[in-house]
């Protein structure tokens, strides 16, 4: 998995082209986390307990799953299943006109083999230098920490809300 780490970092920072996909998204949902129709989930929590997360989601939407159904949903949400069916998880940008920013041949935001890699939490961190990680953490502190210290902690590690 080859990556231009500096470019990815610049794109993902708050004022980068993809900054709103993370920073803006988390900020907006954080405001709604206690609403009765909102279930805010963190990837690291899902990875720690996928089956428990499936149970919580089913309960949240008022669905009772049989043991067999629960097992099937859990299997279909596994990294192994997603890797076997990666073609179903690729985002496309059919009307994107940004030359050179994306794969113009396929109009994919993320190329095959980039979307579903290992499923490990914080695995991508190793792609960046210590200075780049520090810049990311500073951005998190400035954006999330200024709103709520609990938001900063949750955005970084998940856990109870």
N, C-alpha and C positions, 0 to 999 in steps of 0.2 A: 504494500500500500504506500505509494509514493505521495508525498504531500509537500507543498510549499508552505511551511509552517508560518512564516511571517505573513504571507498573503492571507492564509486562513485566519490568523489572529486579527489582522487589520479588518477583515470582512466581518468578524464576529464581535468586535468591540462595539460599545454603545452607539458610536456615530458611524460605524461601518455599514456596508450594504446589507448585511444580515443581522445587524445588532438588534433590531426590533423583534426578530424571530426568537431571540432568547430574552434579552433584558426587558423589552417591552411586554412580551408575552407573560413572563413570570410576574412582573409588576402588576399587570392588569388582573391576573387570576388571583394573586395574593390578596387583593382588596376584597375578593368575593369568597374567600376560603371558608367562611363561616355561614354562608348562605345555604339554606336547606337543599337546594337543587345543584350544589357544586360539590364535587369530590376531587380534591386536589391530590395528585399522586406524584411521587418522585421516583425516577428511574432506579435509583439505588435501593429504595425500599421494595420495589417490584422485584428486582434481582435477588434480594435477600429472601423473599418469600412469595414466589409467583403464585403458588396454590392459594395462599392466604389472601393475596390481592384479588384473585379471581372470586373468592368467597365474598370479600368486601364489596367488590363491584356489583356482583349479583344481588347482594342484600340491598345495596344503595338504590338499584333500579327496580327492586321489588320482584326479583326472579328467584325461584327456588330451583336449583340444579340437582338432578339425581347424581349419584356418585359417578355413573358412567358419563354423564354430560360434563360434569366438573373435570373429569380426567381428560376428556376430549378437548375442552376449551383450554385447559392448561397445556396440553401437548401442542395445540395449534398456536399458542402464544410463546412457545419455547424458541430459543435461538436456533436450535437444530432444525425445527420446522421452517422457520423463516429463511434460513440458509438454503434449504432444499427448494424453497419457493421464492427466491429473491426477486424474480421478475415481478412479483405482485407488490413489492415495496419500494419501487423506484419512482421518485417524484419527477414529473415532467413540467415543462414550461412551454406550452404550445404557442403562446403569443409573445414570447420573450424576444426582444430585438437587441439585447445587449451583446454586441459583438465581442468575442473574446472572453466573456465572463463565464460562460457555461459551455457545455458540449454542444456545439451548433449542429452536429450531425444527428444527434438523437434528441436534442432539446431537453436533456436531463440535467437537473440541478445536482444530482449525485450520480456518479458513474457506477456501473455494476461492480460489485466486490467492495465498494466503499460504504454502502449503507449498513450492511449487516456483516460485522467482522467477528468479534469474539464475544460480545455481550458483557464484557468485564467493565466494571465501574472504574472510571479514571484511567483506563488503558491509554486513551489518546493523549494524556498528559505527557507521556514519555516522548512524544513527537516534538515537544517544544523545549527551548533552552530555559535555564533557570530565570533569565531576564524576561523572557516572554511570559512565563508562568507568573512572575511577579507583576507584570503589567496587567495580566488578566485579573489577578486577585485584587489589584488596586482598583480596577474598574468595577469589580463586584462590590468592593467596600464603598466606593463613591456612590454607586447607584443604589444598591440594596441596603447597605449599612446606613445610608442617610434616611431611608424610609423606616426601617425597623431592624434592629439587631437580630431578631428571630428570623426575619426574611433572609438575611445574609447567611445565617447558620443553616436554614432549611435549603436554600438554593445550593449551597456547597455540599451538603451531606444528607439531606432528607431528614427523616425522623418524624416524630409526632408534631402535629400542628398546634 
